[in-house]
Amino acid sequence: LNGLILTAGSLFVLYEAINRLFHPQEVVPEGMLGLAIVGIIVNVLAAYRLSGDKGVNPKMIMYHLIEDILGWVAVLIVSIVLMFKPWFILDAILSILISLIILRGVYVNMVKVVMILLNRFPDELSLNKIKSEILNLALVQDVHAIKGWSLDSESFYLRFHVLMPGETTLEEIDNYKTQIKEILTKYQVVSSTIEFESQHFYECDKENT
C-alpha cells in the first residue's frame, strides 16, 4: 500500500512538474523558505526514529520520508535562488529529479513485496551454507524436500526433511533438532518445520512418489 501511494504521488508530481516546465508559475520565495525549514526538521526527526527498524514496510515508509526531505530541500534551495533570480523553472526541474529517484527506489522494494506475497524462495537465504552446516552434524545423512519463503525481507520460514540412521533415539533427534534450529537462527530463519526420517521411510516415500 505504501508503495502504491508513493508511486501514485510521484507520478502526479511528475505530471505537474512537466506542465510547469512549459508554463513556469511565479511563487513567493519567503513563504517557501519558512515552510521548507519546518518540513525538513519534522521529516528528519521522523526518519531518525525509523532508522533502526528493518523490513520492507519500514523501508517503504523511509522512502516516503526521504521523498519529503528531498522535496523540502529542493524547496529550500529554490526559494533561496528565487530571492535573487526569477528562475521559476527550477522548481519543476527539481521535482522531476526527486520523483524519478523515489520511483526507482519504490520499484526495487515493490518487486521484493510481490515475491514475498507469491511465497517465492528468498534469494537472500544462503541455502547451500545452511545445508552444508546441517550435513556436518555427525548423524545427519541427507537434507531434502526443502521449501521456504520470506516472512519479510529480513526473516524467513524453512521446512525440510532430515535423513537419520534408523536406530536414532528420540532423545538424539531432539538434540539434533536443537542444533539445527541454532544453525537456522544464524541465517534469520525465525520459523521452521523439520521432519526426521530413516532410510527405510525415505526409500518407501520415493517409491510412492
C-alpha positions in Angstrom: 0.0 0.0 0.0 2.9 2.4 0.9 4.5 1.6 -2.5 1.3 2.2 -4.4 0.8 5.6 -2.6 4.4 6.6 -3.3 4.1 5.6 -7.0 0.8 7.5 -7.5 2.2 10.6 -5.7 5.4 10.6 -7.6 3.6 10.2 -11.0 1.3 13.1 -10.1 4.3 15.3 -9.2 5.9 14.3 -12.5 2.8 15.3 -14.4 2.5 18.6 -12.7 6.2 19.3 -13.0 6.3 18.6 -16.7 3.4 21.0 -17.2 5.3 23.7 -15.3 8.4 23.2 -17.4 6.5 24.7 -20.3 4.4 27.1 -18.2 6.5 28.3 -15.2 4.5 29.8 -12.4 5.6 32.6 -10.1 6.0 31.7 -6.4 6.6 33.6 -3.1 10.2 32.7 -2.1 9.9 33.9 1.5 7.0 31.6 2.3 8.7 28.7 0.6 11.8 29.2 2.7 9.9 29.1 6.0 7.8 26.0 5.1 11.0 24.3 3.8 12.8 24.7 7.1 9.8 23.3 9.1 9.3 20.4 6.7 13.0 19.4 6.8 13.1 19.4 10.6 9.9 17.3 11.0 10.8 14.7 8.4 14.4 14.3 9.6 13.2 13.6 13.1 10.7 11.0 11.8 13.4 9.4 9.6 15.8 9.2 12.6 13.2 7.4 14.8 12.5 4.9 12.0 16.2 4.3 11.0 16.7 1.4 13.4 13.7 -0.6 12.0 14.2 -3.4 9.4 12.0 -5.0 6.8 10.1 -4.0 3.7 7.5 -1.9 5.4 9.9 0.4 7.3 11.9 0.8 4.0 8.8 1.9 2.2 8.0 4.4 4.9 11.6 5.6 4.8 11.3 6.2 1.1 8.2 8.3 1.8 10.2 10.3 4.3 13.2 10.7 2.0 10.8 11.9 -0.7 9.5 14.5 1.7 13.0 15.5 2.9 14.3 15.8 -0.7 11.3 17.8 -1.6 11.7 20.3 1.2 15.4 20.6 0.5 14.6 21.3 -3.1 12.1 23.9 -1.9 14.7 25.4 0.3 17.3 25.7 -2.5 14.8 27.1 -5.0 13.4 29.6 -2.5 16.9 31.0 -1.9 17.7 31.2 -5.6 14.4 32.8 -6.4 15.1 35.6 -3.9 17.8 36.7 -6.3 16.8 35.3 -9.7 13.3 34.8 -11.2 14.2 31.3 -12.4 10.8 29.7 -11.6 11.6 26.7 -13.9 14.0 25.3 -11.2 11.0 24.2 -9.1 9.8 21.9 -11.9 13.3 20.5 -12.7 14.0 19.5 -9.1 10.5 18.0 -8.7 11.1 15.8 -11.7 14.5 14.6 -10.5 13.2 13.8 -7.0 10.2 11.9 -8.4 12.5 9.7 -10.6 14.7 8.9 -7.7 11.8 7.9 -5.5 10.1 5.8 -8.3 13.3 3.8 -8.7 13.6 3.0 -5.0 9.9 2.1 -4.8 10.2 -0.2 -7.8 13.0 -2.2 -6.2 11.1 -2.7 -2.9 7.8 -3.4 -4.7 9.5 -6.3 -6.5 10.5 -7.7 -3.1 7.0 -7.3 -1.8 5.5 -9.2 -4.8 8.0 -12.0 -4.3 7.1 -12.3 -0.6 3.3 -12.4 -1.5 4.0 -15.1 -4.1 5.9 -17.2 -1.5 8.9 -17.3 -3.7 12.0 -19.0 -2.2 14.1 -16.0 -0.9 17.2 -15.0 -2.8 18.7 -13.7 0.4 18.7 -17.1 2.1 22.0 -18.9 1.8 20.6 -22.4 1.3 23.9 -24.1 0.3 25.6 -22.8 3.5 22.7 -23.9 5.7 22.5 -27.3 4.1 26.3 -27.8 4.4 26.3 -26.9 8.1 23.4 -29.3 8.8 25.2 -32.1 6.9 28.3 -31.6 9.0 26.4 -32.8 12.1 27.5 -36.3 12.9 24.4 -38.5 12.3 22.8 -36.4 9.5 22.9 -38.4 6.2 20.9 -36.1 3.9 18.7 -32.9 3.8 16.0 -32.8 1.2 12.4 -31.7 0.3 13.4 -28.1 1.1 10.7 -25.4 0.9 11.0 -21.8 2.1 9.7 -18.3 1.8 10.1 -14.8 3.3 8.1 -13.5 6.2 9.6 -10.1 5.3 12.9 -9.1 3.7 14.8 -9.8 7.0 13.3 -13.1 8.3 12.4 -16.4 6.7 10.5 -19.7 7.1 12.1 -23.0 6.1 10.8 -26.6 6.1 12.8 -29.7 5.1 13.4 -33.4 5.8 16.5 -34.8 7.6 17.6 -38.3 6.9 18.9 -40.1 10.1 20.1 -43.7 10.9 17.2 -46.0 11.7 18.4 -46.7 15.3 18.5 -43.0 16.3 16.7 -42.5 19.5 14.0 -39.8 20.2 16.3 -38.1 22.7 19.0 -37.9 20.0 16.5 -36.5 17.5 15.5 -33.8 20.0 19.2 -32.9 20.5 19.7 -32.6 16.7 16.6 -30.5 16.3 18.0 -28.1 18.8 21.4 -27.9 17.0 19.7 -27.5 13.6 17.5 -24.6 14.8 20.6 -22.9 16.2 22.1 -23.1 12.7 18.9 -21.7 11.2 18.8 -18.8 13.6 22.2 -17.6 12.3 20.6 -17.1 8.9 17.5 -15.3 10.1 15.2 -18.3 9.8 12.8 -17.4 12.6 10.3 -20.2 11.9 10.9 -23.8 10.7 9.4 -27.3 10.4 11.9 -30.2 10.5 10.8 -33.7 9.7 13.2 -36.5 10.6 13.1 -39.8 8.8 15.1 -43.1 8.4 16.5 -44.7 5.3 13.6 -47.2 5.1 10.9 -44.4 5.2 12.9 -42.3 2.7 13.1 -45.2 0.2 9.4 -46.1 0.6 8.4 -42.4 0.2 10.5 -42.2 -3.1 8.7 -45.3 -4.4 5.2 -43.9 -3.6 6.1 -40.6 -5.4 
